[in-house]
């Protein structure tokens, strides 16, 4: 255990506010979702999907690192375990203007394990420390780690403290902790988000034992009142699926978590504000459903919500004029919800 360590990296760029963030989610938190979410909350910290170092270094860089300026504050999550490659990617992230670079030490899928990415790295705290140090030596962008409270075979609290302490000694001061262990064999990623029990008390204890560190709680958070209560134990909360399926949850985040009481747009206004973004995408040759698939939960719980979902998930594929369908749907939803 290393709770007495007080080292910290020397950075020249300010840390983003992590009091409330939206988790990186594969196939969900792409640039279109993030643009949409930013219309609802100005202050929530948004994360990209996990991007592997190989994709950044050898793939379409604009595809994997590109974003709209409106998405800021925005963090890039990287998957990898080679310190030199991660350092190269961190330098590119700094050049691209990301507010943070986060290392994925939490994904349990077999595919990433085979490439030494994700939760399996919890068994190698020294390697994770080397990765963090290499990244910080290359860029001034804050470098953070997202991890589990353990993995099968390394489930003890002492082992968790050893991991956090070792990575902290390498220079990391902000840890986002998914309050479940990861079962690396026999469970799918979906089951790993549901079957291992949540243990918030372990994350609370981690904050008590490492008071100098920023500890962000992740896992199973769906209720804003519960999230606010958690802030008496940790420094911030990270919300995943609830922020995707029920995006209007984000409409209260700025006032509740950041004390920012700016006038917030209505659901109808958000839908209208998305229209020019969608048109630009379609004009450039993109498919409208690449964007609108992220908007299906906008009217959750309100009259017409089912109609809204059906039009954007099914009817959209049967029309040659998707923008006209969108305009018609905007008028229909305005009439239904006022």
N, C-alpha and C positions, 0 to 999 in steps of 0.2 A: 504494500500500500504506500502511496506517495502523497497523502493529503497535505503535507507540509511544504511541498514545492511551490515556489512563487515566481518562476521564470515567466517571461512574456516576450512575444516577438516585437521587434521594432518595425512598425509600419508607418507609412506616411499618408495612408488614406483612411478616412474615418470608418468605423464599424457601422454597418446598417443597423437600424432598430429592429431587433428580432422579437419584440414583445408578442407579435402575432404574425405567423407566416403560413403560407400554403405549401404543402409538401410537394416534392418532386414525385410525379406519378407517370409511369411509362404509358405512352399513347394518349395521355390526357392533358398534361400541362405543357402542351406545345404553344407556339407563339400566338396562335389564334385564341386559345383559351385565355392566355395571359392578357391579351389585349382586352378581351371581354371582361375578365375579372377586374382589371384596372379601372374600368368605367364605373364599377360598383364600389371599390375601395381604393382610395389614393395611397393609403399608408401601409397596408399589409405587404410584407416582404414576399415576393413571388420567386419560385424556383423553376428552373428548366426541368425537363425530363433528364434522367441520367444519360450522359453522353460518354461513350468510352474513349479512352485516349487514342485508340486506333482509328476511330471514326474521325476525330478531330485532325489527327496528323496525316491521315492517308485518304480521307473522304472529301466530300463537298463541304468546304469550310463554311461557306455562307449558309448552307442548310443547317449545319450543326451549331454554329455560333451566332448566326444572324438573329436579330430581334428588332422590334420597333422601339424607338426612344420612349414612347408612351408607357412601355412596360416597367420602366424603372420605378422603385428600386427592385433590381433583379439579380438573383444569384445563379451561377452555373454549377450544376452538380456533375462531377466527373467520376467515372468508373475506371479503375486501373490499380496496378500495384508496382509498376516500374517507376522508381523515383525520378529518373531522367525524363521519361516520357511525360509524367505528370507535371514536372517542372516546365517543360516546353508548352504544355497545354495551359498552365497557369499564366505563363507570360503572354500567350495569345489571348487569354481571357482578360487580362489587364489591358492589353491593347484594344480589345473590343469594348471596354468600359464597364464590365460587370462589377456589381457592388460587392460581390463575395464569390469565392470559389469553395465548393463543398466537396469533400471526399466521401463517396458512398462506402460505408462499412456495415450496411444493414440489409442489402438485398439477398434473399436466400435462394434464388433460383439456381437450378443445376447448371444452366448455360453459363451464367456468370462465374459460378464457382470453378468451372473447368478452366477459366481464364484468370483465376485468382483475383476475382473482383467481388466486392460486397461483403456479406456477413462472415464468410470464411476467414476474412482478414482479422477478425477478433482473436483468432488463435495465434496471430503474429504481431503483437503490439510493437515490437522493435521495428519491424518493416513499415508499419503504419507511421511510426515516428519518423523514420527515414524519408518517407514520402512527404509528410508534412514539412519537414525541414527543407527538403529540396524545393518544394513549391514556394515556401516563404523566402528562400534565398534568391529566388528568381524574380519575384514580383512583390509589389507593395500592397496588393489587394488582400484583404483579410481572408485567411484560410481556415475553414472549419471542418468538423467531422460529424457525420450522422451515423449512428450505430445502434445496436440492440443492447439490452441489459446482459446478454450472454448468448452463447450457442450451446447446443447439446454437447456435453462433455466438458464445457467450460461455463458452468452455470452459477458458480459461487460468487458471492459479493466480493470476496477478496480478489478473485480473478478480474472482476469488473473494475475494481479500484486499481489493479495493476495495469490494466489496459489504459484507463483514463490517465493515470499518473505518468505512465511512460510516454504517451502521446503529448501530454501537457509539457513534459520536460523537453520535448522536441520543439515546442513553441506554440502549440495550439491552446487557445484560451476559451473557445466556444464549442460546446458539444450539444448536439441535438440527439436526444435519447428516446428511441422507440421502446416503450415500457413492456416489451415482451422479449423472451428469448427467441432465437430462430432455430428451428429444427432443420438441419441441413440435409437430411435424408428422409424420404417418405412422405413429405408434405409439399404441396404446391405453394407458390407464392401467395395465392389467395388464402389457402388454409393457414399459412404462417401469419396472416393478418387477423385470424379469427380464433384458431384453436389454442395456441399457447396463451395462458391467462395473462391479463394485464396486471402489472405490479407497480402502480404509481409510487407506492411507498419506497421502493428501491431507488427510484429517481430522486425522491425527496431526500433520502439518506445520502445519496451521492452529493447533492447540493450542500447538505450540512457538513459533509466531510471535505468538500472542496469549495469552500465559500468564495474563494478568489476567482473561480471559474464561472462563466456564463453557462447555465444548464437550461436547455429548452426541452419541454416535455412533448412527446409525440405518441400517438396511438389511441384509437377509440374515442377521440374527442368529437362530440356532436352538439353539445349544448353550451351556449355562450356563458350562461351563469356558472356552469361547472368550470369552464375555462378561466373565467375571472377568479374563481375561488382558488384555482391551482396556482395563481400568481402569488399567493402567500407562501408557497413552497418552492417555486422555481422562478426563473427569470423571464420565461416566455413560453408560448404554446405554438405548436405546429399542427395544423389541421389538414387532413387528407381528403378522403372520399366525400365527407359531408360538404366541403367547400365546392366540390365538383357537382354533386347531384342536387344540392340545394344552394346554388350560388348566391341567392339573396341574403343568406346568412352574412355575407361580407358587407352588406349595407350598414350594419351596426358597428363594424369593427373600428372605424376611424374614431367615432365618438367614445365608444366603450374602452378601447385599449390605448388610444393615443391622445384623448382629450381634444380631438379635432372635430369641431361642430360645424364644419362647412355644410352648406345646403347639399343634400344628396339627391341625385336624379331618381325619378320614378322608374319602375320596370319598363313602362312604355317609352320613356325618354332613353333608357339604355338600349332598347330595341331600335329606336330611331337613330341613335348615335352609332350603332353597329352598321347601319345601312351603307354609308360611304366606304367603310372599310371592306365590306363584302363586295361592293361594286368594283373597287380597285382590284381585289383578288380575282374576281371573275373576268374582268377586262384583261388581266395579265395572263389568262388562260387557266386559272385555277377552278376547282369545283366548289360550288357554294356550300355543299354539305361538309366540306373539310372544316368550315367555320361553324355552321349552324348546329352540327352535332354536339358542340360544347354548350349550346344555349338551351337544351331541351328542358332543363329544370328551372328556367327563369320564372315561370308562373306557378311553381309548385304550391299546392294548397289553395289556389284561387280558381274562380269560375273560368272555364275554358282551358284549363291547364292540359287536359287530355287532348283536346282539339289541337292545341299549339304543338304538343309533342308529335302527334300523328302527322300533321302537315309538314313539319320539318324533318321527320325521320322516314316518312313513307311517300307522301304525295310529291315531295320535292323531286323524287327520282322519276316521276312520270310526266313531268312538264318540260317543255322546251324553253320556258321563260321563268326561270327560278326567281329572278328579281321581281317580276310582276307578282308571283305567288307571295313573296315576302311582303311586298307593299300591301297586298290584299289582306294578308294575315295581320299586319300591323294595324290596319283599320278595324279588323274584326276584334282584336284583343283590346283595342282602345274602347270599343263599344261595350265589351264584356266587363272590363275591370274599371273603366272610368279614368 
